[in-house]
Amino acid sequence: MAMDAQEIEQMIKQALPDASVDIQDLRGDGDHYAATVLSAAFEGKSRVQQHQMVYAALQGKMGGQLHALALQTGLPE
């Protein structure tokens, strides 16, 4: 069962309320997404830590309901 882009965005925003989230379905199959997540919560965190924060927000759905997520993270401008 694939995940909807809106569901992914909601989960990220629940964990990172200030986040700007842009999700794109790369293949139109609801299984392969690219996401850009910008949040002040990433301040002082390494890129790996930022990605871990986003993956934690997805509550274990990576690799199951969500097959692939190309992730870019950073601070808002």
C-alpha positions in Angstrom: 0.0 0.0 0.0 1.5 3.3 -1.2 1.6 6.5 0.8 -0.1 9.7 -0.4 2.1 12.9 -0.7 -0.3 14.8 1.6 0.1 12.1 4.3 3.9 12.4 4.1 3.7 16.2 4.4 1.3 16.0 7.4 3.6 13.6 9.2 6.6 15.8 8.7 4.7 18.9 9.8 3.5 17.2 13.0 7.1 16.5 14.0 8.4 19.8 12.6 5.6 22.3 12.8 7.5 25.2 11.3 8.7 23.1 8.3 8.2 24.1 4.7 7.7 20.8 2.9 7.6 20.3 -0.8 6.9 16.7 -2.0 7.0 15.4 -5.6 5.9 12.0 -6.8 8.7 11.0 -9.0 7.0 8.2 -10.9 3.4 8.8 -10.3 3.1 5.5 -8.5 2.8 6.8 -4.9 5.9 4.9 -4.1 8.9 7.1 -5.1 9.0 10.6 -3.8 11.4 13.5 -3.6 11.0 15.9 -0.6 12.6 19.2 0.3 12.2 20.0 4.0 13.3 23.4 5.4 13.0 24.0 9.2 14.6 26.1 11.8 14.7 22.9 13.9 17.7 21.9 11.7 19.8 24.7 13.2 23.2 23.3 14.3 22.4 19.8 13.1 24.4 17.9 10.5 22.8 16.8 7.3 22.6 13.2 8.6 20.9 14.4 11.8 18.4 16.5 9.7 17.5 13.4 7.6 17.2 11.3 10.8 14.7 13.9 12.1 12.6 13.6 9.0 12.8 9.8 8.9 11.7 9.7 12.6 8.7 11.9 11.6 7.7 9.1 9.2 7.3 6.7 12.1 8.9 3.7 10.5 7.0 3.9 7.2 10.2 4.1 5.2 10.9 0.9 3.5 7.4 -0.3 4.0 4.5 1.9 2.8 7.0 4.4 1.6 9.5 2.7 -0.7 11.8 5.6 -1.7 12.3 9.2 -0.6 15.0 11.4 -2.1 15.5 13.9 0.7 16.9 17.4 0.7 16.9 19.3 4.0 18.1 22.7 5.1 17.4 25.9 7.0 14.8 28.4 5.8 16.2 31.6 4.3 
